[in-house]
Amino acid sequence: MKNFFSVTIILSFILLFVSGCKKNASKKTFIEINPTRGSIGIEFRISGSVQPRNRLEIKPQIAGRLEEMLVVEGTKVKKGDIIAWMSSTDRAAILDIVKTQTLQSDTDWNEVYKPTPIISPIDGFIIARNKEPGQTVALNDIIFVLADKLIIKANVDETDLRHVTLGQEVKIFLDAYSDKRFKGSVEHIAYESKEISNVTVYEIKILPK
């Protein structure tokens, strides 16, 4: 009798539990959704810096004095444009002497001794102007710095490199414009790795659009 009684209680409990589950199942609600097609991708963020692709320092071909500067920082230039005029050391000395004399005008001497042009060797824009008119310059002095294009250089961890391909579209976030998003594409992936803080990375170059 004791065994039969105990079995009956257990069965009753199971039947009540199953009955309760059926009641809860009958109360389920359904929500209508509108599925759409899209792409699934892996997204990761890396930090980089904006740098010129080609940085070119413009130095004088002769020592002398700068007479006229025709461009400022940010000016776009084309290959062959004259960006400054300068006098050789001898020309500058002659002009200074003439100014103290009344024998001939400055115009006459300027016609005889022409100034030397400083010419842009590439298409690009001025990113630095280090000298001003009237300053003397030596052969090693940097007068201007030119760049052809600004790109973004970033280091990618070797474990993430498999997700990066040439021409791949990227999103660019700049600290100076935190509320804006810019588009770009991967222009170059380095073949040789380097180690930074004990982490193996590869440098990539991103071209803004």
ZABASE-297133 format. One record per residue (C-alpha): residue in one letter; x, y, z. Coordinates in steps of 0.5 Angstrom, whole numbers, plus 500, padded with zeros to 3 digits. Example, Ala and Ser with C-alpha at 12.3 -4.5 7.8 and 13.67 -1.06 7.14 Angstrom:
BEGIN
A525491516;S527498514;
# end
This chain:
BEGIN
M500500500;K506505502;N509504495;F502505491;F501511495;S508514493;V507513486;T500516485;I503523488;I509523483;L504521477;S499527479;F505532480;I507530473;L500530470;L499537473;F506540470;V504538463;S497541464;G500547466;C505547460;K499546455;K496552458;N502557458;A503554450;S496557448;K498564451;K504565446;T503571442;F506572435;I510579432;E510580425;I517582422;N519585415;P525581413;T530584409;R536582405;G543585407;S551583407;I554580413;G561582415;I566583420;E568590423;F574592427;R577599428;I584601427;S588607429;G592611423;S595618422;V594622416;Q600623412;P602625405;R603620400;N609623397;R613629401;L617633397;E622638400;I624644396;K631647397;P634652393;Q639651387;I643657389;A645660395;G642667396;R636671398;L629670397;E625676393;E618674392;M614668395;L608666390;V604661394;V602660401;E600653405;G594650402;T596653395;K595648389;V600648384;K602644378;K608641375;G612647372;D609653376;I614658379;I612658386;A618663388;W623668386;M630669389;S637672387;S643669387;T648672393;D652676387;R645679384;A643681391;A649684393;I649688386;L642690387;D643693394;I649697392;V645700386;K639702391;T645707394;Q647710388;T643714383;L647712377;Q642707374;S635705376;D633698380;T629697373;D635697369;W639692373;N633687374;E633687367;V641685366;Y641680372;K635676372;P632673378;T632665379;P625662379;I624656384;I619651380;S614646383;P617639381;I610636381;D603637382;G600637389;F599643394;I604646399;I604643406;A609648409;R612655408;N618655412;K621662409;E619669408;P621674402;G628678404;Q631672408;T637669406;V638661404;A643656403;L643650399;N641646405;D635650407;I628648406;I624653403;F617649401;V614642403;L610639397;A605633398;D601630392;K596627396;L594626403;I593618405;I592615412;K597610414;A595605419;N597598422;V593592422;D594586427;E597580423;T591576426;D586581422;L590582416;R586576412;H580581413;V583586409;T584586401;L586591396;G580596394;Q576594400;E571600402;V573603409;K569608413;I574613416;F573617423;L577623424;D578626431;A577633428;Y570632425;S567627430;D560628427;K562626420;R564620416;F568619410;K569614405;G576611403;S579604400;V585600401;E590603396;H596598399;I598593404;A605592406;Y609585404;E613586410;S611586417;K614590423;E613589431;I610594435;S609593443;N611586441;V605585436;T606583429;V603588424;Y602590417;E602597415;I596599410;K595605406;I588608405;L586613400;P580618402;K575619397;
# end
